[in-house]
C-alpha cells in the first residue's frame, strides 16, 4: 500500500481528508461526465437544457447581461493564463512552499487546456449561438470556461484550505471562490454561448482533473517529507 507504515506527522489529517473527498468526487464526476457524453454522442436532446434556457430567457435584463459579461471574462483563457503566471511567481519568490506546488499547478492548468481542446474536437457539439465577443466560438462540449475556472479557482480553494489561517477566513474565501466558479459557468448559459449540460460536463471533468493533480501533489509532498526525516 502507498501509505503503509506512515505516521500522522508524515501524512496530515487535513491531507488525508482532501484525498478522501477527492476520491469520492472523482468517482461521481466521472460518472456524470460519462452519462452526459454518451447522450451528446447520440445527439439526444436534454430536457434540462431546455428548462434552464427557458428560465434564463425569462430573467433577461440589460444589467444582468453587463454583469455576466464581466464575470465570464474571469474564466477566459487570457485572464487565467496571466493569473496562473502571477500565482506561480508569487509561490516561487514570496513563499516557502515546495516548488512541487508550482509543478503540479502547471500540470493542472496546461493539462486541462489540452484535454478540453481534445474533448471538444472529439464530440464536435455545436454551440447554441456563436458570439465571438464572449469567446463563444468553436465547439461547445465541454465548456472551456467551466473546466478552466474549476481547475484554477479550485486549486486556489485547495491552497486556502491547507493554510493555517483562521477557519472563518478560510470559509469566507472558499465560499467566494466556489460561488465564482458557479457564476462563471452560469454566465456562459446566460450569454447564450453554451448549453447547461456543457457547463455540467465542464465542471465534472474539471474537478476530476483537479483532484488528480492534487492527489499527485499530496503524494509527492508526502514522499518529500519522508525523505527529509530520513536525512
C-alpha positions as CSV (number, residue, x, y, z in Angstrom):
1,X,0.0,0.0,0.0
2,X,1.2,3.5,-0.8
3,X,0.8,4.8,2.8
4,X,1.8,1.7,4.7
5,X,3.8,2.5,7.8
6,X,3.1,6.2,7.7
7,X,2.8,8.2,10.9
8,X,0.3,11.0,11.5
9,X,3.1,13.5,11.3
10,X,4.1,12.2,7.9
11,X,0.6,12.4,6.4
12,X,-1.6,15.0,8.0
13,X,-5.2,14.6,8.8
14,X,-6.1,17.5,6.5
15,X,-4.2,15.9,3.6
16,X,-6.0,12.6,4.2
17,X,-9.3,14.4,4.2
18,X,-8.6,16.2,1.0
19,X,-7.7,12.9,-0.7
20,X,-10.7,11.1,0.7
21,X,-13.0,13.8,-0.6
22,X,-11.1,13.7,-3.9
23,X,-11.6,10.0,-4.5
24,X,-15.4,10.3,-3.9
25,X,-15.6,13.5,-6.0
26,X,-13.7,11.9,-8.9
27,X,-16.0,8.9,-8.9
28,X,-19.2,11.0,-9.0
29,X,-17.8,13.5,-11.5
30,X,-16.6,10.8,-13.9
31,X,-20.0,9.1,-13.8
32,X,-21.8,12.4,-14.5
33,X,-19.5,13.3,-17.4
34,X,-19.8,9.8,-18.9
35,X,-23.6,10.0,-18.8
36,X,-23.6,13.4,-20.5
37,X,-21.0,12.4,-23.0
38,X,-22.9,9.3,-24.1
39,X,-26.1,11.3,-24.8
40,X,-24.2,14.0,-26.6
41,X,-22.6,11.4,-28.9
42,X,-26.1,10.0,-29.6
43,X,-27.3,13.6,-30.2
44,X,-30.1,13.4,-27.8
45,X,-31.9,16.5,-26.6
46,X,-31.7,17.3,-22.9
47,X,-34.9,18.4,-21.1
48,X,-32.6,20.0,-18.6
49,X,-31.0,22.2,-21.3
50,X,-34.4,23.4,-22.4
51,X,-35.7,24.0,-18.9
52,X,-32.7,26.2,-17.8
53,X,-32.6,28.0,-21.2
54,X,-36.3,28.9,-20.9
55,X,-35.7,30.2,-17.3
56,X,-32.7,32.3,-18.4
57,X,-34.7,33.9,-21.2
58,X,-37.4,34.9,-18.6
59,X,-34.9,36.7,-16.4
60,X,-33.0,38.6,-19.2
61,X,-32.2,42.2,-18.2
62,X,-29.6,44.7,-19.5
63,X,-27.8,45.0,-16.2
64,X,-27.6,41.2,-15.9
65,X,-26.1,41.0,-19.4
66,X,-23.4,43.5,-18.4
67,X,-22.7,41.8,-15.1
68,X,-22.3,38.3,-16.6
69,X,-20.3,39.8,-19.5
70,X,-17.7,40.9,-16.9
71,X,-18.0,37.6,-14.9
72,X,-17.4,35.4,-17.9
73,X,-14.1,37.2,-18.5
74,X,-12.9,35.9,-15.2
75,X,-12.8,32.4,-16.8
76,X,-11.3,33.5,-20.1
77,X,-8.1,31.9,-21.4
78,X,-6.2,35.3,-21.3
79,X,-7.1,36.1,-17.7
80,X,-6.5,32.6,-16.3
81,X,-3.1,32.5,-18.2
82,X,-2.0,35.8,-16.7
83,X,-3.3,34.9,-13.2
84,X,-1.5,31.5,-13.4
85,X,1.8,33.1,-14.2
86,X,1.4,35.6,-11.4
87,X,0.5,32.8,-9.0
88,X,3.5,30.7,-9.9
89,X,5.8,33.7,-9.5
90,X,4.3,34.5,-6.1
91,X,4.8,31.0,-4.9
92,X,8.4,30.9,-6.1
93,X,9.6,34.3,-4.8
94,X,7.4,35.1,-1.8
95,X,6.6,31.8,-0.1
96,X,8.4,28.9,1.4
97,X,6.2,26.3,-0.2
98,X,7.7,23.4,-2.1
99,X,8.4,24.0,-5.7
100,X,6.3,21.0,-6.4
101,X,3.3,23.2,-5.9
102,X,4.3,25.2,-9.0
103,X,5.0,22.0,-11.0
104,X,1.6,20.4,-10.2
105,X,-0.2,23.7,-10.6
106,X,1.3,24.0,-14.1
107,X,0.3,20.4,-14.9
108,X,-3.2,21.3,-13.6
109,X,-3.6,24.3,-15.9
110,X,-1.8,23.1,-19.0
111,X,-3.3,19.7,-18.8
112,X,-6.9,20.9,-18.6
113,X,-6.3,23.2,-21.6
114,X,-5.1,20.4,-23.8
115,X,-7.7,17.9,-22.6
116,X,-10.6,20.3,-23.1
117,X,-9.5,21.0,-26.7
118,X,-9.2,17.3,-27.4
119,X,-12.7,16.6,-26.0
120,X,-14.2,19.5,-28.0
121,X,-12.8,18.0,-31.2
122,X,-13.9,14.6,-30.2
123,X,-17.6,15.5,-29.5
124,X,-17.9,18.3,-32.0
125,X,-21.1,19.6,-30.4
126,X,-22.3,22.8,-32.0
127,X,-23.0,25.9,-29.8
128,X,-26.5,27.3,-29.2
129,X,-25.1,30.6,-30.5
130,X,-21.7,31.7,-31.8
131,X,-20.7,35.0,-30.2
132,X,-17.0,35.9,-30.7
133,X,-17.5,38.8,-28.2
134,X,-17.7,36.3,-25.3
135,X,-15.2,33.7,-26.7
136,X,-18.3,31.8,-28.0
137,X,-16.5,30.2,-30.9
138,X,-15.5,26.6,-31.7
139,X,-17.2,23.5,-30.4
140,X,-19.3,23.5,-27.3
141,X,-18.8,20.3,-25.2
142,X,-17.4,20.6,-22.6
143,X,-17.3,24.3,-21.7
144,X,-13.7,25.6,-21.6
145,X,-14.6,28.4,-19.2
146,X,-16.1,25.8,-16.9
147,X,-13.1,23.5,-16.9
148,X,-10.6,26.3,-16.7
149,X,-12.3,28.1,-13.8
150,X,-12.8,24.9,-11.9
151,X,-9.2,23.9,-12.0
152,X,-7.8,27.4,-11.4
153,X,-10.1,28.6,-8.7
154,X,-10.5,25.1,-7.4
155,X,-6.7,25.0,-6.9
156,X,-7.0,28.3,-5.0
157,X,-9.6,26.7,-2.7
158,X,-7.1,23.9,-2.1
159,X,-4.3,26.3,-1.3
160,X,-6.5,28.3,1.1
161,X,-7.7,25.0,2.8
162,X,-4.1,24.0,3.5
163,X,-3.2,27.3,5.2
164,X,-3.1,27.9,8.9
165,X,-5.4,30.9,8.6
166,X,-8.4,31.3,10.8
167,X,-11.2,28.9,10.0
168,X,-13.6,31.8,9.4
169,X,-11.3,33.4,6.9
170,X,-10.8,30.2,5.0
171,X,-14.5,29.6,5.0
172,X,-15.3,33.0,3.6
173,X,-12.6,32.9,0.9
174,X,-13.5,29.4,-0.2
175,X,-17.2,30.3,-0.4
176,X,-16.4,33.3,-2.6
177,X,-14.2,31.2,-4.8
178,X,-16.8,28.4,-5.1
179,X,-19.5,30.9,-5.9
180,X,-17.3,32.5,-8.6
181,X,-16.8,29.1,-10.3
182,X,-20.6,28.6,-10.4
183,X,-21.2,32.1,-11.7
184,X,-18.6,31.8,-14.5
185,X,-20.3,28.6,-15.6
186,X,-23.8,30.2,-15.4
187,X,-22.6,33.2,-17.3
188,X,-21.9,31.0,-20.3
189,X,-25.5,29.9,-20.3
190,X,-26.9,33.4,-19.7
191,X,-24.9,34.8,-22.6
192,X,-26.2,32.0,-24.8
193,X,-22.8,30.5,-25.9
194,X,-23.2,27.2,-24.1
195,X,-25.9,24.6,-23.2
196,X,-26.3,24.0,-19.5
197,X,-25.1,20.4,-20.0
198,X,-21.8,21.8,-21.4
199,X,-21.3,23.5,-18.1
200,X,-22.1,20.5,-16.0
201,X,-19.7,18.4,-18.1
202,X,-17.0,21.1,-17.8
203,X,-17.4,21.2,-14.0
204,X,-17.4,17.4,-13.8
205,X,-14.3,16.9,-15.9
206,X,-12.5,19.9,-14.4
207,X,-13.0,18.8,-10.8
208,X,-11.8,15.3,-11.7
209,X,-8.6,16.6,-13.3
210,X,-8.2,19.0,-10.4
211,X,-8.3,16.2,-7.8
212,X,-6.0,14.0,-9.8
213,X,-3.4,16.8,-9.8
214,X,-4.0,17.5,-6.1
215,X,-3.5,13.8,-5.3
216,X,-0.2,13.8,-7.2
217,X,0.9,16.9,-5.3
218,X,0.0,15.5,-1.9
219,X,1.7,12.2,-2.7
220,X,4.8,14.0,-3.8
221,X,4.9,16.2,-0.7
222,X,4.4,13.2,1.5
223,X,7.4,11.4,-0.1
224,X,9.4,14.6,0.2
225,X,8.6,14.8,4.0
226,X,9.6,11.1,4.3
227,X,13.0,11.7,2.7
228,X,13.7,14.7,4.8
229,X,13.0,12.8,8.0
230,X,15.5,10.1,7.0
231,X,18.3,12.5,6.5
